[in-house]
Amino acid sequence: FGPSLGVPEPESPLLYNFFEAAMATVTFAFNALEIYCNQVIADQLTDGRTFDRKTRKGTQRFEADGAQRNLSTEEKLTRVLPELLGAERPADAGILSHFKALKRARDATIHMKATDAYIGALQLETQSLFHEFFNAKSLVWFPTLVIDILSSLQKPHDPEPRWLIGARDSLTGQRT
């Protein structure tokens, strides 16, 4: 199977600490997106305002609570929030593919299957969740991605909110 890497027994707690930090980072980064989406929906869908989802079966109309409960985070990010905020729909394939990578990692963390924990010799074309964590340039990549997604939802020519700038600065170690 080729060369492999191992972790000396005395250092294995450090490896598990890394996996624990990675799982927490992915989970809370995704939760931040969900919370932001649901807060915007709650703030915008008031006084009888609704969001309409067109399907093959017709139009579904959602008030704030229904939209928060029944629409996926991806649908909220790509359809609902751009409409409610008057922002452009995310057309950047990079942002959406990174969102999907974050979602995959979060789903694998929350709903771990045997293949997420260990890939057997017959499934070498698939990477385990732990391989994905190792392949990330840094655990900061996950929350940085969330900030990039939230930035993409801002109206063109509008300044970014201070809290979003502060979040980015705290991740990069910069002060503005």
C-alpha positions in Angstrom: 0.0 0.0 0.0 3.0 2.4 0.1 4.5 4.5 2.8 2.5 5.4 5.8 2.8 7.7 8.8 2.4 6.8 12.4 2.1 8.6 15.7 4.3 7.4 18.5 2.2 6.1 21.4 3.2 8.9 23.9 2.0 11.5 21.4 -1.3 9.9 20.5 -3.2 12.2 23.0 -2.1 15.2 20.9 -3.6 13.6 17.8 -6.9 13.0 19.6 -6.8 16.6 20.9 -6.4 17.8 17.3 -9.4 15.7 16.1 -11.5 17.0 18.9 -10.6 20.6 18.1 -11.3 19.9 14.4 -14.7 18.4 15.1 -15.6 21.3 17.4 -14.4 23.9 14.8 -16.4 22.3 12.0 -19.5 21.9 14.1 -19.5 25.5 15.4 -18.5 27.0 12.1 -21.5 25.4 10.4 -23.8 26.3 13.4 -22.7 29.9 13.0 -24.0 29.9 9.4 -27.3 28.3 10.5 -27.8 30.7 13.3 -27.1 33.7 11.0 -29.5 32.4 8.4 -32.2 31.8 10.9 -31.7 35.2 12.5 -32.0 37.0 9.2 -35.1 35.1 8.3 -36.6 35.9 11.7 -35.7 39.6 11.3 -36.9 39.9 7.7 -40.1 37.7 7.6 -42.2 39.8 9.9 -45.6 41.5 9.7 -47.0 38.8 7.4 -44.1 38.8 5.0 -43.3 35.3 3.6 -40.9 33.4 1.4 -42.2 31.5 -1.6 -40.4 28.3 -2.8 -41.4 27.1 -6.2 -41.4 23.4 -6.7 -42.8 21.0 -9.3 -45.8 20.6 -7.1 -46.5 24.3 -6.9 -45.5 27.1 -4.6 -44.8 26.6 -0.9 -45.2 29.7 1.2 -43.2 30.0 4.4 -43.5 32.4 7.3 -40.3 32.9 9.5 -40.8 29.8 11.7 -41.6 27.5 8.8 -38.6 28.7 6.7 -36.3 28.2 9.6 -37.5 24.7 10.3 -38.1 23.4 6.8 -35.5 24.9 4.5 -32.0 23.5 4.3 -29.0 25.7 5.3 -27.9 25.5 1.6 -31.2 26.8 0.4 -31.2 29.6 2.9 -27.8 30.7 1.8 -28.3 30.4 -1.9 -31.9 31.5 -2.3 -33.6 32.9 0.8 -31.0 35.3 2.2 -30.0 36.8 -1.1 -33.7 37.5 -1.8 -34.4 38.9 1.7 -31.2 41.0 1.9 -31.3 42.2 -1.7 -27.9 40.7 -2.2 -26.6 38.8 -5.2 -27.1 35.0 -5.2 -23.7 33.3 -4.6 -22.5 32.6 -8.1 -19.0 31.9 -7.0 -18.6 28.1 -7.5 -15.6 28.2 -5.0 -17.8 29.6 -2.2 -20.5 26.9 -2.8 -18.0 24.1 -3.1 -16.3 25.2 0.1 -19.7 25.4 1.8 -20.4 21.8 0.6 -17.0 20.7 2.0 -17.8 22.3 5.3 -21.3 20.7 5.3 -19.8 17.2 4.5 -17.3 17.5 7.3 -20.0 18.8 9.7 -22.4 16.0 8.7 -19.7 13.4 9.0 -18.8 14.7 12.5 -22.4 14.8 13.8 -23.6 11.6 12.0 -20.4 9.6 12.0 -20.5 6.4 10.0 -17.8 3.7 10.0 -16.4 4.9 6.7 -16.0 8.4 8.2 -13.8 7.0 11.0 -11.8 4.4 9.0 -11.4 3.7 5.3 -10.7 0.0 4.6 -8.2 -1.1 2.0 -11.1 -1.6 -0.5 -12.2 2.0 -0.4 -8.9 3.9 -1.0 -10.6 6.3 -3.4 -12.5 7.8 -0.4 -11.0 9.8 2.4 -12.1 9.5 5.9 -13.2 12.6 7.9 -9.8 12.5 9.7 -7.9 12.6 6.4 -10.0 15.7 5.5 -9.0 17.3 8.7 -5.3 16.6 8.0 -5.7 18.0 4.5 -7.2 21.3 5.6 -4.4 23.9 5.6 -5.5 25.0 9.1 -8.5 24.6 11.3 -8.9 28.4 10.9 -10.0 27.6 7.3 -13.4 26.5 8.5 -14.5 29.7 10.4 -12.7 31.8 7.7 -14.9 30.1 5.1 -18.0 31.1 7.1 -16.8 34.7 7.2 -16.3 34.6 3.4 -19.7 33.2 2.9 -21.3 35.9 5.1 -19.3 38.6 3.3 -20.6 37.4 0.0 -24.2 38.0 1.2 -23.6 41.7 1.8 -25.1 44.1 -0.7 -22.6 45.4 -3.2 -21.2 48.8 -2.2 -22.5 48.4 1.4 -19.8 48.3 4.1 -19.3 45.1 6.0 -20.8 45.1 9.4 -18.3 45.8 12.2 -19.0 42.4 13.8 -18.0 40.6 10.6 -14.8 42.7 10.3 -14.0 42.0 13.9 -14.5 38.2 13.4 -12.2 38.3 10.4 -9.6 40.3 12.3 -9.7 38.0 15.3 -9.0 35.0 13.0 -6.2 36.7 11.1 -4.7 38.4 14.1 -5.1 41.9 12.5 -6.6 45.0 14.1 -8.5 47.5 12.0 
